Amino acid sequence: MNDIDLLYLFASSRQPYCKNSLKLVNVFQIGGGEENYCLTNAKNMADQAGYGVISGWLSLPSKYTSGSAQKQFTQHWWNYDRNQKRYLDFSPSIDEGAVYIQDIDVAEYIIAHGNRLRSHVASSVVMKNDSFYIIDYDDIGYKYQPARDLSNEMIFLFQSMG
């Protein structure tokens, strides 16, 4: 499968768990924020400039090893400038060729369940060998688990406090 096929498979597997439509959006990458703190970067710019905060995914370019492809979808936060009607990302070091997927349901899940979550950034989703896995990193190291589906409960499994 190529990157477009894998992107479609991710979106079609995630969409049944979303009330809102997933949407590919064009995002102007500005940088200047702190690496690995996309939500903080987006919230800071919302406070400073009045931008909206947008939830979604970065579809990173596929990596090929030993003849098989691995595709990563990283949950990500960025901004929307209502006056200029454009999306902006102040997080640094975004991979060249990354595709932004708006997923409003991530933010809605956090609004409803945020008090039961250790983090408001979901696990990354990796597709390898035609299966999805959730991956997260904490003080102990990497956590990795097959994903039975791409529901909010599954993508926030490692962030859940019980």
N, C-alpha and C positions, 0 to 999 in steps of 0.2 A: 504494500500500500504506500502511496505517496503522502506528502504532508496534507494535501487537500482532502484526501480520503480519510485520514486520521482526524483532521479537524471536524469533518462532517460526522464521523462516528462518535466523537466526544459530544458534540452539540446534540445529536439525536439521542444519545444515551442520557444526557443531563436534562434535556427539555421536558420529559414527562414529569419531572419533579419540580417544575417551575410554573408558577401562575402566569408570570410575564414571559414574553418571548426573549430568547437570547438574541443578541444583535452584535454583528461585527461593526466596530467603530474605528474611525481614523483618529489617532491620537498624536498630537504634537509633543515630542519628547524634549523637555527643557532641561531636566536634571537639577542639580543644586541641593537636593534633599539628602537625607542620610540613607546609605545602602541598607537593605533589609528592614526598613521601617516605612513601607509604602503607606500604611494607614496613618501613621503619625505625619508623614509628609503631606498627605492629602488633607488631613484635618488642620494642619498648620496653615496651609494655603487657603482653606475655607475660612479660617479665622482672620487671616491677614487681608485677603482680597475678596471675600464673600463668594468664592467659588462653591459650586455643588460638589459633593463627594460621591464618586461612582464606584460601585463594586463590580467585579468581574474576574476575568482570567487572562493571563498571558499564555498564548499558544506559542511555545518556544520551538525553534527549528529542530527537526528530528536529528537524532544521533544514530549513526550506523556502526555496529560492531558485530563482527563474525557473521555478516550476512543478514542480521536482523535489525529492525528499526526500533528505536525507543523514542516516544514522543511525550513531552512533559507539558502539563497545563498547570501553571502556578496561579493560585488565587492572588488577586492584586487589587489595589485601590488607586484611583487617580481622580482628577478634577474635571469639572465642566464649567466653562466660562459662559454664563447666561447672556452677557452682553455681546460677546463675539460669536456666540453659538458654536463653540469648538471645545474639544476635549484636550486636556493638558496633563502631562505627567512630569512631576518634579522629582521622581525617584531616579537616582543615577544608575548607570551600568545596565540598561535594558538591552538584552541581546538583539543584535541586528537581525531583522527579519521576523521579529516577534509580532504576532497578530493579537489584537485586543478584542475580547469578547465581553460585552456588557451583560451582566447577570444580576439584575435587581433583587432577585430572590435571596441572594447571599445577605445583602443588607437587611432585608425584611426578616430573615431568620434571626439575625443578631439582635434586632430591635425586640423581637418576641422572646428570645432565649438567652440574651447576652449575659444575664446574671448567673447562668449555669455554665458559662464557658471560661476557660483559662485564657483564651486568646480570641480576638475577633478577626483573625486571619485563618481561613480554612487550610486544611492539608493540601499539598500538591497532589495532583493526579498524574500518574504515569501509565502510559499504555505500552505494553511490551508483550510480544507473542500473543496478540489478539485478546489480551486481558487487561483490565484496569487494576491499578494498585494505588493506595493512598500512602503518602510518604510525609513524614514530619521530622523535625529535629528539635531536640531540647537539650538540657544540661547533661543528660545521660548519653545522648547520641541519636542516631537515626532510628526511627520507628517505621516499619514497612508492613503493610497488610493488604491481601487481596480485597478488592472492593466488590461487594455483591451487587452494588448499584451506585448511582451517583446522586443519591438523595442528600438533602442537607444533613440529616442525621449521620450519614456515612462520611461525608467530607469534613464534618466537625467531630468525628469520633474521638480523635486524640485530644481535642480541646475540651471535651465534655467533662464536667466535674462530678458526674454520677447520674 
